Amino acid sequence: VVMTDSRLAPLARGASALLVVREGGAFAFRSLTNALCLAQALFVALAIDRGELPPSAGASPLDTEIELNVLLSPVRRRVQVALSNALAFGGSNACVVLTAP
């Protein structure tokens, strides 16, 4: 699952689902931020529905001295609960907890 501004982006080629966010005539940055936060929550819901955890984009090369569980490729896993953090400029922050049906 990839969200990008172009179908030609390197990550878009191998994506099982792609959301292209085009530049628009937004008069306030918050308008675009809200749309991207919604898109993020939709992708989290899609991951729950498909039972697939997406890889972390741009995470390689990994620092071997830091112990993190970073996904470099998709992992099939049943997800019951997921958290979508929407942290924006100006204090427009929210967390949404999504659960499997």
Buried (B, 14 or more C-beta within 10 A) or exposed (E): BBBBEEEEBEBBEEBEBBBEEEEEEEEEEEEBBBEBBEEBBBBBBBBBEBEBBBBEEEEEEEEEEEEEEEEEEBEEEEBEEBEBEBEBEEEEEEEBEBEEE
